[in-house]
Amino acid sequence: MKTRVLFLLTAICWLSFTSLSFAQKGIRIGYIDMDYILENVPEYGEASAQLDSKVQKWKTEIEVELKEIEQMRKDLSNERVLLTKELIEEREEDIAFKEKEILEYQQKRFGPNGDLFLQKKRLIQPVQDQVFTAVQEIAKNKRYDFIFDKASDDALMLYSADRYDVSDQVLLRINRASRRKQAKNKKERRAIEEGDKRNLEQEKNVTERDEAQQARLAEREKLIEERRLAREKVRAQKKKEYEERRAKLLAERQRKKDSITALREQKQKEKENNNN
């Protein structure tokens, strides 16, 4: 757990200080808890309960077999003095065969590629597929840059924006280093170095253009957000004024209605008094 948290903090710190444009824009990082999601998916809970029932059954079967082996050992120990060498060896072979069988059964059920592992994988896979699809949609709609799974031991990255992928740049540098090693003389090495300088300058120009574009995009998004907030503020103010006018109108109507009702009651009382 500590390793996972440290990895996340390191990743966040690195991403936060990668470049000036990132700092201006602000990197959006999200995370999910796969364990929490699985616990709250009804279909997974039902299937998991069925699997737990199977696991308990397998464990019971293994315990029964182990007790039987233990009893065979005790019987052999108690009867050893009464048995011939051939019978002792035969009983020992039976025990060894039984132990081998139960070991194979344990591996079949609980081994690295056993029934438990495979059934858990089949159980989790559909939910994981749904989670992955939902993460991609949310990340693009909400403009997240990175989304991690905090339940994963290595803080699994589920989404990353394409603009942070530097794979091509890494590959380019590896290829450059390979070409320099393959150069046969100084002339070839000098030519490669000159070409690398030009490529680096081109990369720098591209990076500067990308950063400028990101800065413009960030400024545009900021402006759009400010306009949206301003519109919401105006709408909220208009709604408040409308509610106040409506409340005032309803109060005035109620006051008139109460006045008319009171007047009618007064006339009714006067009429009753006159009749008496």
C-alpha positions in Angstrom: 0.0 0.0 0.0 2.8 2.4 0.9 4.6 1.6 -2.3 1.4 2.3 -4.3 0.8 5.6 -2.6 4.5 6.6 -3.1 4.2 5.7 -6.8 1.1 7.9 -7.2 2.6 10.8 -5.4 5.8 10.6 -7.5 3.8 10.4 -10.7 1.6 13.4 -9.7 4.7 15.5 -8.7 6.4 14.7 -12.0 3.4 15.5 -14.1 2.8 18.7 -12.2 6.2 20.1 -13.0 6.7 18.6 -16.5 6.4 21.9 -18.4 5.2 25.5 -18.1 2.2 24.9 -20.3 1.1 22.0 -18.1 1.3 24.2 -15.1 -0.7 26.9 -16.8 -3.3 24.5 -18.0 -3.5 22.3 -14.8 -3.3 18.6 -15.2 -6.5 16.7 -14.3 -5.8 13.4 -12.6 -8.5 11.0 -11.5 -8.6 7.6 -9.9 -11.0 4.7 -9.4 -11.2 2.0 -6.8 -11.8 -1.3 -8.6 -12.4 -3.2 -5.4 -15.2 -0.7 -4.4 -16.7 -1.0 -7.9 -16.7 -4.8 -7.8 -18.3 -4.8 -4.3 -21.2 -2.7 -5.6 -22.0 -4.5 -8.8 -24.9 -6.8 -8.0 -24.1 -9.3 -10.8 -20.5 -9.6 -9.6 -21.6 -10.0 -6.0 -24.0 -12.9 -6.8 -21.4 -14.7 -9.0 -18.7 -14.1 -6.4 -20.9 -15.7 -3.7 -21.4 -18.8 -5.9 -17.6 -19.0 -6.4 -17.0 -18.7 -2.7 -19.4 -21.6 -2.2 -17.4 -23.7 -4.7 -14.1 -22.7 -3.0 -15.5 -23.8 0.4 -16.5 -27.1 -1.1 -13.0 -27.7 -2.6 -11.4 -26.8 0.8 -13.6 -29.3 2.6 -12.7 -32.0 0.1 -9.0 -31.3 0.6 -9.4 -31.3 4.4 -11.1 -34.7 4.3 -8.4 -36.2 2.1 -5.6 -34.8 4.4 -7.3 -36.2 7.4 -7.5 -39.6 5.7 -3.8 -39.4 4.9 -3.0 -38.5 8.5 -5.0 -41.5 9.7 -3.2 -43.8 7.3 0.1 -42.6 8.7 -1.1 -43.2 12.3 -2.3 -46.7 11.4 1.0 -47.6 9.8 2.9 -46.3 12.8 0.8 -48.3 15.2 0.9 -51.5 13.1 4.5 -51.3 11.8 5.8 -53.9 14.2 3.2 -56.4 13.1 3.8 -55.9 9.4 6.3 -57.4 7.0 8.8 -55.2 5.1 6.8 -55.8 1.9 3.5 -54.7 3.5 5.1 -51.6 5.1 6.5 -50.6 1.7 3.1 -51.1 0.1 1.4 -49.0 2.7 4.0 -46.3 2.3 3.5 -46.3 -1.4 -0.3 -45.9 -0.9 0.3 -42.9 1.4 2.7 -41.3 -1.1 0.3 -41.9 -4.0 -2.5 -40.4 -1.9 -0.3 -37.3 -1.1 0.5 -36.9 -4.7 -3.2 -37.0 -5.7 -4.2 -34.4 -3.1 -1.2 -32.1 -4.2 -2.3 -32.3 -7.8 -5.9 -31.6 -6.8 -4.8 -28.5 -4.8 -2.8 -27.3 -7.8 -5.8 -27.9 -10.1 -8.1 -25.9 -7.8 -5.9 -23.2 -6.2 -2.7 -23.2 -8.4 -1.5 -20.2 -10.5 -3.6 -21.4 -13.4 -6.1 -23.3 -11.4 -9.9 -23.2 -11.4 -10.1 -20.5 -8.8 -7.8 -18.2 -10.8 -9.5 -18.9 -14.1 -13.0 -18.5 -12.7 -12.1 -15.2 -10.9 -10.7 -13.9 -14.2 -13.9 -14.8 -16.0 -15.9 -13.3 -13.3 -14.0 -10.0 -13.2 -13.3 -9.6 -16.9 -16.8 -8.4 -17.9 -16.9 -5.8 -15.1 -13.3 -4.7 -16.0 -14.3 -4.2 -19.6 -17.3 -2.0 -18.6 -15.1 0.0 -16.2 -12.5 0.5 -18.9 -15.1 1.7 -21.4 -16.7 4.0 -18.8 -13.3 5.4 -17.8 -12.4 6.3 -21.5 -15.8 8.1 -21.9 -15.5 10.0 -18.6 -11.9 11.0 -19.3 -12.7 12.4 -22.7 -15.9 14.1 -21.7 -14.5 15.6 -18.5 -11.0 16.2 -20.1 -9.0 14.2 -17.6 -5.3 13.8 -18.5 -4.7 10.6 -16.4 -6.9 8.1 -14.5 -5.4 5.4 -12.3 -6.8 2.4 -10.4 -5.7 2.9 -6.8 -6.7 -0.7 -5.9 -4.0 -2.0 -8.2 -0.7 -3.0 -6.6 1.2 -0.9 -9.2 -1.3 2.0 -9.5 -2.4 0.8 -12.9 -2.9 3.6 -15.4 -6.3 3.2 -17.1 -6.2 6.3 -19.3 -3.7 8.8 -20.5 -4.2 11.6 -22.9 -2.3 11.1 -26.2 -0.4 14.4 -25.9 1.6 12.9 -23.1 2.8 9.9 -25.1 6.6 10.3 -25.8 7.1 6.8 -27.2 8.0 8.1 -30.6 10.6 10.5 -29.1 12.2 7.7 -27.1 12.3 5.5 -30.2 13.9 8.3 -32.2 16.7 8.7 -29.7 17.3 4.9 -29.6 17.6 4.9 -33.4 20.0 7.8 -33.3 22.2 6.1 -30.8 22.2 2.9 -32.9 23.2 4.9 -36.0 26.0 6.6 -34.2 27.3 3.2 -33.1 27.1 1.8 -36.7 29.1 4.8 -38.1 32.3 3.5 -39.6 34.4 6.7 -39.5 34.5 10.3 -38.2 32.9 11.7 -41.4 29.8 9.5 -41.0 29.6 10.2 -37.2 29.9 14.0 -38.0 27.1 13.7 -40.6 24.9 11.8 -38.1 25.6 14.4 -35.4 24.7 17.3 -37.7 21.5 15.5 -38.7 20.7 14.9 -35.0 21.2 18.6 -34.3 18.8 19.6 -37.0 16.3 17.0 -35.8 16.6 18.3 -32.2 16.0 21.8 -33.4 13.0 20.6 -35.3 11.7 18.8 -32.2 12.3 21.9 -30.1 10.3 24.0 -32.6 7.5 21.4 -32.6 7.5 21.3 -28.8 7.3 25.1 -28.6 4.4 25.1 -31.0 2.7 22.4 -29.0 3.2 24.3 -25.8 1.9 27.5 -27.4 -1.1 25.6 -28.7 -1.7 24.1 -25.3 -1.5 27.5 -23.7 -4.0 28.9 -26.2 -6.3 26.0 -25.6 -6.0 26.4 -21.8 -6.8 30.1 -22.2 -9.7 29.4 -24.4 -11.1 26.8 -21.9 -10.6 29.3 -19.1 -12.5 31.9 -21.1 -15.3 29.5 -21.9 -15.5 28.5 -18.2 -15.6 32.2 -17.1 -18.4 32.9 -19.6 -20.3 29.8 -18.5 -20.0 30.9 -14.8 -21.1 34.4 -15.8 -24.2 33.1 -17.6 -25.0 30.9 -14.7 -24.7 33.8 -12.3 -27.0 35.9 -14.5 -29.5 33.1 -14.8 -29.4 32.6 -11.0 -30.0 36.3 -10.4 -32.9 36.3 -12.9 -34.4 33.2 -11.2 -34.1 34.8 -7.8 -35.8 38.0 -9.0 -38.5 35.9 -10.7 -39.1 33.9 -7.5 -39.2 37.1 -5.4 -41.8 38.7 -7.8 -43.8 35.5 -7.9 -43.8 35.3 -4.1 -44.8 38.9 -3.8 -47.7 38.4 -6.3 -48.9 35.3 -4.5 -48.8 37.1 -1.2 -50.8 40.0 -2.7 -53.4 37.6 -4.1 -53.7 35.8 -0.8 -54.0 39.1 1.0 -56.9 40.1 -1.3 -58.5 36.7 -1.0 -58.3 36.9 2.8 -59.7 40.4 2.7 -62.7 39.3 0.6 -63.3 36.2 2.8 -63.2 38.4 6.0 -65.7 40.9 4.4 -68.0 38.1 3.5 -67.9 36.6 7.0 -68.6 40.1 8.4 -71.6 40.6 6.2 -72.9 37.1 7.1 -72.6 37.9 10.8 -74.4 41.2 10.3 -77.2 39.4 8.4 -77.5 36.8 11.2 -77.7 39.6 13.9 -80.4 41.4 12.0 -82.4 38.3 11.7 -82.2 37.7 15.4 
